Amino acid sequence: MAAEHGEGEPAAGARPPPHASSTASAEAVVAAGLRAGKPLREIAVDLYGREQVDADWHADSRMRSKLRRLVQRARAASGGAVWRERSL
């Protein structure tokens, strides 16, 4: 019998947040999402999965904070090119 996940444990099928070793790939996903004009919530779905975003996306969530930092890093890594493309 499968154990139910408790509080603080990820739901089955939930993607873990990006780790330090995968920060560059997470930044690439964020940069691609920004270039495509996706809203931040949809970029979060690309990174974490719909179920996890539905559960954890709220105004003061850790997930949104991490995504904002990834957006800053992606923009810095692109020399601001992501921002310039969207503002044209």
Phi and psi restraints in degrees (value plus and minus 20) as a CYANA .aco file:
   2 ALA   PHI     -95.4   -55.4
   2 ALA   PSI     117.3   157.3
   3 ALA   PHI     -97.4   -57.4
   3 ALA   PSI     122.5   162.5
   4 GLU   PHI     -95.5   -55.5
   4 GLU   PSI     126.5   166.5
   5 HIS   PHI     -98.1   -58.1
   5 HIS   PSI     117.8   157.8
   6 GLY   PHI    -111.8   -71.8
   6 GLY   PSI     158.7   198.7
   7 GLU   PHI     -82.7   -42.7
   7 GLU   PSI     114.1   154.1
   8 GLY   PHI      70.6   110.6
   8 GLY   PSI     -31.3     8.7
   9 GLU   PHI    -117.2   -77.2
   9 GLU   PSI     122.6   162.6
  10 PRO   PHI     -87.8   -47.8
  10 PRO   PSI     127.3   167.3
  11 ALA   PHI     -90.0   -50.0
  11 ALA   PSI     134.4   174.4
  12 ALA   PHI     -77.7   -37.7
  12 ALA   PSI     114.1   154.1
  13 GLY   PHI      63.6   103.6
  13 GLY   PSI     -24.5    15.5
  14 ALA   PHI     -93.5   -53.5
  14 ALA   PSI     119.2   159.2
  15 ARG   PHI    -104.8   -64.8
  15 ARG   PSI     118.7   158.7
  16 PRO   PHI     -92.6   -52.6
  16 PRO   PSI     136.8   176.8
  17 PRO   PHI     -86.4   -46.4
  17 PRO   PSI     138.8   178.8
  18 PRO   PHI     -80.2   -40.2
  18 PRO   PSI     119.3   159.3
  19 HIS   PHI    -116.3   -76.3
  19 HIS   PSI     149.3   189.3
  20 ALA   PHI     -73.7   -33.7
  20 ALA   PSI     -58.7   -18.7
  21 SER   PHI     -90.1   -50.1
  21 SER   PSI     -39.2     0.8
  22 SER   PHI    -133.0   -93.0
  22 SER   PSI      -5.4    34.6
  23 THR   PHI     -80.4   -40.4
  23 THR   PSI     -61.1   -21.1
  24 ALA   PHI     -82.6   -42.6
  24 ALA   PSI     -60.4   -20.4
  25 SER   PHI     -89.7   -49.7
  25 SER   PSI     -55.8   -15.8
  26 ALA   PHI     -84.5   -44.5
  26 ALA   PSI     -61.6   -21.6
  27 GLU   PHI     -81.5   -41.5
  27 GLU   PSI     -57.2   -17.2
  28 ALA   PHI     -85.2   -45.2
  28 ALA   PSI     -60.6   -20.6
  29 VAL   PHI     -83.5   -43.5
  29 VAL   PSI     -63.6   -23.6
  30 VAL   PHI     -83.6   -43.6
  30 VAL   PSI     -66.7   -26.7
  31 ALA   PHI     -80.5   -40.5
  31 ALA   PSI     -62.5   -22.5
  32 ALA   PHI     -83.2   -43.2
  32 ALA   PSI     -61.4   -21.4
  33 GLY   PHI     -83.7   -43.7
  33 GLY   PSI     -62.0   -22.0
  34 LEU   PHI     -84.1   -44.1
  34 LEU   PSI     -63.1   -23.1
  35 ARG   PHI     -82.2   -42.2
  35 ARG   PSI     -53.7   -13.7
  36 ALA   PHI     -99.4   -59.4
  36 ALA   PSI     -26.6    13.4
  37 GLY   PHI      60.0   100.0
  37 GLY   PSI      -1.0    39.0
  38 LYS   PHI     -91.7   -51.7
  38 LYS   PSI     125.6   165.6
  39 PRO   PHI     -87.2   -47.2
  39 PRO   PSI     136.4   176.4
  40 LEU   PHI     -78.3   -38.3
  40 LEU   PSI     -56.4   -16.4
  41 ARG   PHI     -81.8   -41.8
  41 ARG   PSI     -60.0   -20.0
  42 GLU   PHI     -90.0   -50.0
  42 GLU   PSI     -53.2   -13.2
  43 ILE   PHI     -85.2   -45.2
  43 ILE   PSI     -59.8   -19.8
  44 ALA   PHI     -80.8   -40.8
  44 ALA   PSI     -59.3   -19.3
  45 VAL   PHI     -81.2   -41.2
  45 VAL   PSI     -60.7   -20.7
  46 ASP   PHI     -81.2   -41.2
  46 ASP   PSI     -55.8   -15.8
  47 LEU   PHI    -103.3   -63.3
  47 LEU   PSI     -64.2   -24.2
  48 TYR   PHI    -131.3   -91.3
  48 TYR   PSI     -38.1     1.9
  49 GLY   PHI      76.8   116.8
  49 GLY   PSI     128.2   168.2
  50 ARG   PHI     -79.4   -39.4
  50 ARG   PSI     -64.9   -24.9
  51 GLU   PHI     -81.0   -41.0
  51 GLU   PSI     -64.2   -24.2
  52 GLN   PHI     -87.2   -47.2
  52 GLN   PSI     -60.7   -20.7
  53 VAL   PHI     -85.4   -45.4
  53 VAL   PSI     -63.3   -23.3
  54 ASP   PHI     -78.9   -38.9
  54 ASP   PSI     -55.5   -15.5
  55 ALA   PHI     -99.8   -59.8
  55 ALA   PSI     -54.1   -14.1
  56 ASP   PHI    -135.9   -95.9
  56 ASP   PSI     -17.7    22.3
  57 TRP   PHI    -109.9   -69.9
  57 TRP   PSI      81.9   121.9
  58 HIS   PHI    -166.7  -126.7
  58 HIS   PSI     149.8   189.8
  59 ALA   PHI     -71.0   -31.0
  59 ALA   PSI     -61.7   -21.7
  60 ASP   PHI    -132.2   -92.2
  60 ASP   PSI       8.7    48.7
  61 SER   PHI     -96.3   -56.3
  61 SER   PSI     131.9   171.9
  62 ARG   PHI     -83.0   -43.0
  62 ARG   PSI     -56.5   -16.5
  63 MET   PHI     -80.2   -40.2
  63 MET   PSI     -66.4   -26.4
  64 ARG   PHI     -85.4   -45.4
  64 ARG   PSI     -57.5   -17.5
  65 SER   PHI     -82.4   -42.4
  65 SER   PSI     -65.4   -25.4
  66 LYS   PHI     -82.5   -42.5
  66 LYS   PSI     -60.7   -20.7
  67 LEU   PHI     -85.3   -45.3
  67 LEU   PSI     -60.6   -20.6
  68 ARG   PHI     -79.9   -39.9
  68 ARG   PSI     -60.9   -20.9
  69 ARG   PHI     -85.8   -45.8
  69 ARG   PSI     -60.0   -20.0
  70 LEU   PHI     -83.6   -43.6
  70 LEU   PSI     -57.3   -17.3
  71 VAL   PHI     -82.9   -42.9
  71 VAL   PSI     -64.9   -24.9
  72 GLN   PHI     -79.5   -39.5
  72 GLN   PSI     -65.2   -25.2
  73 ARG   PHI     -85.3   -45.3
  73 ARG   PSI     -61.6   -21.6
  74 ALA   PHI     -83.2   -43.2
  74 ALA   PSI     -61.7   -21.7
  75 ARG   PHI     -86.6   -46.6
  75 ARG   PSI     -61.2   -21.2
  76 ALA   PHI     -85.1   -45.1
  76 ALA   PSI     -62.1   -22.1
  77 ALA   PHI     -85.1   -45.1
  77 ALA   PSI     -49.5    -9.5
  78 SER   PHI    -110.3   -70.3
  78 SER   PSI     -16.2    23.8
  79 GLY   PHI      46.8    86.8
  79 GLY   PSI       3.2    43.2
  80 GLY   PHI      66.5   106.5
  80 GLY   PSI     -19.1    20.9
  81 ALA   PHI     -80.9   -40.9
  81 ALA   PSI     -56.8   -16.8
  82 VAL   PHI     -81.3   -41.3
  82 VAL   PSI     -64.5   -24.5
  83 TRP   PHI     -84.1   -44.1
  83 TRP   PSI     -65.2   -25.2
  84 ARG   PHI     -82.4   -42.4
  84 ARG   PSI     -61.5   -21.5
  85 GLU   PHI     -81.1   -41.1
  85 GLU   PSI     -62.0   -22.0
  86 ARG   PHI     -91.9   -51.9
  86 ARG   PSI     -47.3    -7.3
  87 SER   PHI    -106.9   -66.9
  87 SER   PSI     -24.2    15.8
